[in-house]
Amino acid sequence: MAADGAVRTLHRALDVLSCLAAERGPLGPSEISRRTGIDRATVYRMLQSLSVRKLAIASQQAGRYVLGPGLLALAEGVPDNQIQDLAVPHLERLRDLSGESAVLSVLSQNRCTHISVEPSRHRVRWNAEIGASVPLYAGAAGKAILAFMPASELERAYAEAHMPSYGHLADAARQQARAEIPLIRETGYAVAVQELSADATGIAAPVFDRSRAPVASLGICGPTSRFTGPELERAKNALLRAASALSAQLGYDAQ
């Protein structure tokens, strides 16, 4: 009977984790109970136990939970689409709070590649092309990653990431990125004003994995005529919170 009870408990714990995995946003015990058929009190106890091993963690929304970084240790790393799935709720909130487009970009072969975007609802907006790849030194999304790369990798990133469309401006962009790195490291975010587009301003913050490596960035971008001054400042605070939360979900420990 004891063995049967242990197996039943394991199955229920897996049901709770599967429920969290199937949901893009955080869930509370009552919602999980309705979806799994497990009574609420049992769900709550399981969430507490799963939290000890960081298999599930409390989200920024009080009383709600998401999958935790402890799962990464079991899986030997993050699946390719995991960061994208985890980022969606953050992108949606950033889009709604700022009114501008929010984008997830990842580090790929010393370049910055956009893999997910929640577009602004404004008719005039900045549009990220999914799959578009640019050098790390060009634009806020790439510079947010570049600034936190090990010194041994910085020069290779500058040398290998070419951008033919920049032409003679490429060297100036590299020099500007070099000059901005100390400030980006100090503030935790990068800003780009009309670097990749004539009327676009972007702001981005790095996302770290459990090895403390910068693997991605969350960014917000909009027309310079609208996304500036107070709007940019408000977006910055939300962006830093979102990047920190996503890093924690990937197993990053700032301590």
Secondary structure, 3 states (H helix, E strand, C coil): CHHHHHHHHHHHHHHHHHHHHHCCCCECHHHHHHHHCCCHHHHHHHHHHHHHCCCEEECCCCCCEEECCHHHHHHCCCCCCHHHHHHHHHHHHHHHHHCCEEEEEEEECCEEEEEEEECCCCCCCCCCCCCCEEECCCCHHHHHHHCCCCHHHHHHHHHHCCCHHHHHHHHHHHHHHHHHHHHHHHHCCEEEECCCCCCCEEEEEEEECCCCCEEEEEEEEECCCCCCHHHHHHHHHHHHHHHHHHHHHCCCCCC
